[in-house]
Amino acid sequence: MANHLMGITIDCADPARLASFWSALLDMAVTGEHDDDAGWATVGSRLDDRPRLTFQHVPEPKTAKVRIHLDIQADDIGTAREQVERLGGRWSGERHDYDEGVVMIMRDPEGNEFCLVQYYS
């Protein structure tokens, strides 16, 4: 039996807001997989070829850097940064340039860190 990654769950204050942000950024639909519970929102489906993102309401605020984050590959990192900011996210101010590409550390609307990555080839 083979195991595979089918989804990632993110704790947050506003599941609908984060689902909307990530849906637009990744061009994936917000699905109704948790319509019966306002404390949840999902982008994608467990039946998709990409892992789904599920957002779970929690009462406590984010207080520290997350220990796991998403890496989002972009064709043009400048355009991707503008899109993140237009959607309500922000750049952390941290950028790393490597021989193979560039990484910008971003934050979603609730401050969860993720990386935009552009490979040069």
C-alpha positions as CSV (number, residue, x, y, z in Angstrom):
1,M,0.0,0.0,0.0
2,A,1.4,3.4,-1.0
3,N,0.9,6.5,1.2
4,H,0.5,9.9,-0.3
5,L,-0.1,13.4,0.9
6,M,-3.8,14.3,0.4
7,G,-4.1,17.5,2.4
8,I,-2.7,20.0,4.8
9,T,-4.8,21.5,7.7
10,I,-4.0,25.0,8.9
11,D,-5.3,26.4,12.3
12,C,-6.6,29.9,11.9
13,A,-9.1,32.6,13.2
14,D,-11.1,33.0,10.0
15,P,-11.3,29.9,7.9
16,A,-13.4,31.5,5.1
17,R,-11.0,34.4,4.7
18,L,-7.9,32.1,4.5
19,A,-9.7,29.8,2.1
20,S,-10.5,32.7,-0.2
21,F,-6.9,33.9,-0.1
22,W,-5.4,30.5,-0.9
23,S,-8.1,29.7,-3.5
24,A,-7.2,32.8,-5.4
25,L,-3.4,32.4,-5.0
26,L,-3.4,28.7,-6.1
27,D,-6.3,28.9,-8.6
28,M,-8.1,26.1,-6.7
29,A,-11.8,26.1,-5.8
30,V,-13.2,26.6,-2.3
31,T,-15.2,23.4,-1.9
32,G,-18.2,22.7,0.3
33,E,-16.6,19.7,2.0
34,H,-17.3,21.3,5.4
35,D,-20.5,23.2,4.7
36,D,-22.1,21.8,7.8
37,D,-19.5,23.4,10.1
38,A,-18.7,27.1,10.0
39,G,-15.4,26.3,11.8
40,W,-13.9,24.8,8.7
41,A,-13.2,25.8,5.1
42,T,-11.5,23.8,2.3
43,V,-9.7,24.6,-0.9
44,G,-9.5,21.7,-3.3
45,S,-10.7,18.2,-2.7
46,R,-9.3,14.9,-1.4
47,L,-10.1,13.6,-4.9
48,D,-7.9,16.2,-6.7
49,D,-4.4,15.5,-8.0
50,R,-3.0,18.2,-5.7
51,P,-3.2,18.2,-1.9
52,R,-6.2,20.1,-0.5
53,L,-5.9,22.8,2.1
54,T,-8.3,22.7,5.0
55,F,-8.6,25.7,7.4
56,Q,-9.8,24.9,11.0
57,H,-11.0,27.6,13.4
58,V,-9.1,27.8,16.6
59,P,-9.6,30.4,19.4
60,E,-6.0,31.1,20.2
61,P,-4.0,33.5,18.0
62,K,-0.8,32.7,16.2
63,T,2.0,33.6,18.5
64,A,5.2,32.3,16.9
65,K,6.8,31.2,13.6
66,V,5.2,28.1,12.2
67,R,7.3,25.0,12.1
68,I,6.0,23.9,8.7
69,H,5.2,26.0,5.8
70,L,4.1,25.8,2.1
71,D,6.4,26.5,-0.8
72,I,4.6,28.0,-3.8
73,Q,6.5,27.9,-7.1
74,A,6.0,31.0,-9.2
75,D,7.0,31.7,-12.8
76,D,7.7,35.3,-11.9
77,I,8.4,36.1,-8.3
78,G,7.7,39.8,-8.6
79,T,4.3,39.2,-10.1
80,A,3.6,36.5,-7.5
81,R,4.5,38.9,-4.7
82,E,2.2,41.5,-6.1
83,Q,-0.6,39.0,-6.3
84,V,-0.1,37.9,-2.6
85,E,-0.2,41.6,-1.5
86,R,-3.3,42.3,-3.6
87,L,-5.0,39.3,-1.9
88,G,-4.2,40.6,1.6
89,G,-0.9,38.8,2.3
90,R,2.4,40.6,2.7
91,W,6.1,40.1,2.2
92,S,8.2,39.6,5.3
93,G,11.1,41.6,3.9
94,E,13.2,38.4,3.7
95,R,14.6,37.3,0.4
96,H,17.2,34.6,-0.4
97,D,19.0,34.5,-3.8
98,Y,20.6,31.2,-4.7
99,D,22.3,29.9,-7.9
100,E,19.2,27.9,-8.8
101,G,16.6,30.6,-8.0
102,V,15.1,33.0,-5.5
103,V,12.9,32.6,-2.4
104,M,10.8,35.3,-0.8
105,I,9.2,34.6,2.6
106,M,5.6,35.8,2.6
107,R,2.8,35.9,5.1
108,D,-0.9,35.1,4.5
109,P,-3.6,37.4,5.9
110,E,-3.3,35.8,9.4
111,G,0.5,36.0,9.4
112,N,1.2,32.3,8.5
113,E,4.6,32.1,6.7
114,F,5.0,30.6,3.3
115,C,7.6,30.9,0.6
116,L,7.4,32.0,-3.0
117,V,10.0,30.2,-5.0
118,Q,11.2,31.0,-8.6
119,Y,13.7,28.5,-10.1
120,Y,15.8,29.9,-12.9
121,S,15.6,26.7,-15.0
